[in-house]
Amino acid sequence: MSEEPRYRIGDLAKLTGTTPRTIRYYEEIGLLDSGRREPGAHRTFDDQDLERLRELLRLRELLGISLEELRELMAAESARASLREEWHAGIEDPVRQRKVLEQAQGHIDSQLALLRSRRDEIEKLTGELEGKRRRVSDRLRALKRRRVSSAG
């Protein structure tokens, strides 16, 4: 049986395009587990840690969210993963089945609320920029009309 790859913090930083300092900070605030450490050795991370860090960085960049919002998003994702594991392990009790599904739906709803909020902010900014672009275009057209009428 082959052993799972282990990464030191510098390796993890290179693989994800971030810095060891960012990784340490993500560990400190609870977004990323603090790798495994053998006595007298450097701490190491596994493929699961690598994928989680990649997802954290992708979400942060894509959504432009605060670390607190990122923590909320990832906490909901972790909670859903636990519920999914429980579901796939097999739940006999219909009351518990309903409870698991309702909890999963609640976590999804909170994630959607965050994403919709970001989308609404982006749409508002887009509208503002489109309005500014229209005003500049109108001024350009007005300048062209003045040049044409003064040349004629």
C-alpha positions in Angstrom: 0.0 0.0 0.0 1.5 3.4 -1.0 1.7 6.1 1.5 -0.2 9.4 0.8 2.0 12.3 -0.2 3.0 14.7 2.5 3.8 18.4 1.9 5.8 20.8 4.0 4.3 24.3 4.3 6.7 25.7 1.6 5.7 22.9 -0.8 2.0 23.6 -0.1 2.6 27.3 -0.8 4.3 26.7 -4.1 1.6 24.2 -5.2 -1.1 26.8 -4.5 0.6 30.0 -5.5 0.3 31.5 -2.0 2.8 32.1 0.8 3.6 30.2 3.9 2.5 33.2 5.9 -1.0 33.0 4.4 -1.2 29.3 5.2 -0.1 29.8 8.8 -2.7 32.6 9.1 -5.4 30.3 7.7 -4.4 27.7 10.2 -4.5 30.3 13.0 -8.0 31.4 12.3 -9.3 27.9 11.7 -9.8 27.8 8.0 -7.2 25.1 7.5 -6.1 22.3 9.8 -2.7 22.6 11.3 -0.9 19.8 9.5 0.5 16.7 11.2 3.7 16.9 13.1 5.9 14.0 14.1 8.0 14.6 17.2 11.1 16.6 16.2 9.9 17.0 12.6 8.3 19.7 10.5 4.6 19.7 10.2 3.2 18.2 7.0 0.0 18.4 5.0 -1.8 15.8 2.9 -3.7 15.9 -0.4 -6.9 16.8 1.4 -5.2 19.8 3.0 -3.9 20.8 -0.4 -7.4 20.6 -2.0 -9.0 22.5 0.9 -6.4 25.3 0.6 -6.9 25.5 -3.2 -10.7 25.8 -2.6 -10.2 28.5 0.0 -8.0 30.5 -2.3 -10.3 30.0 -5.3 -13.4 31.1 -3.3 -11.6 34.1 -1.8 -10.4 35.3 -5.2 -13.6 34.5 -7.1 -16.0 36.0 -4.6 -13.8 38.7 -3.1 -15.1 37.9 0.4 -13.8 38.6 3.8 -12.0 35.9 5.8 -15.0 35.8 8.1 -17.4 35.2 5.2 -15.0 32.6 3.9 -15.0 30.9 7.3 -18.9 30.9 7.3 -19.0 29.5 3.8 -16.5 26.7 4.6 -18.2 25.9 7.9 -21.4 25.4 6.1 -19.6 23.2 3.5 -18.0 21.1 6.3 -21.3 20.7 8.0 -22.9 19.6 4.7 -20.1 17.1 4.2 -20.8 15.6 7.6 -24.5 15.3 6.9 -23.7 13.8 3.5 -21.5 11.1 5.2 -24.2 10.4 7.7 -26.8 10.1 4.9 -24.6 7.7 2.8 -23.9 5.6 5.8 -27.6 4.9 5.9 -30.2 6.4 8.1 -33.1 4.2 8.9 -35.2 6.6 11.0 -37.4 8.8 8.7 -37.4 11.6 11.4 -33.6 11.7 11.3 -33.6 11.5 7.5 -35.9 14.6 7.4 -33.7 16.4 10.0 -30.5 15.7 8.0 -32.1 17.0 4.8 -33.5 20.1 6.5 -30.1 20.9 8.0 -28.4 20.4 4.7 -30.9 22.7 3.1 -30.3 25.3 5.8 -26.5 25.2 5.1 -27.1 25.5 1.4 -29.5 28.5 1.9 -26.8 30.3 4.0 -24.2 29.7 1.2 -26.7 30.9 -1.4 -27.5 34.0 0.6 -23.8 34.9 0.7 -23.3 34.3 -3.0 -26.5 36.3 -3.9 -25.3 39.2 -1.8 -22.0 39.2 -3.7 -23.8 38.9 -7.0 -26.1 41.9 -6.1 -23.1 44.0 -5.2 -21.4 43.1 -8.5 -24.6 43.9 -10.4 -24.9 47.3 -8.6 -21.2 48.1 -9.5 -21.8 47.0 -13.1 -24.8 49.3 -13.4 -22.8 52.2 -12.0 -20.0 51.6 -14.5 -22.4 51.2 -17.4 -24.0 54.6 -16.4 -20.6 56.2 -16.4 -19.7 54.7 -19.7 -23.0 56.0 -21.2 -22.2 59.5 -19.9 -18.7 59.5 -21.4 -20.1 58.1 -24.7 -22.7 60.9 -24.8 -20.0 63.5 -24.3 -17.9 62.0 -27.0 -20.8 62.2 -29.4 -21.5 65.8 -28.4 -17.9 66.7 -29.1 -18.0 65.0 -32.5 -21.2 66.9 -33.4 -19.6 70.2 -32.4 -16.6 69.5 -34.5 -18.7 68.6 -37.5 -20.9 71.7 -37.2 -18.0 74.1 -36.6 -16.1 72.6 -39.7 -19.1 73.0 -41.9 
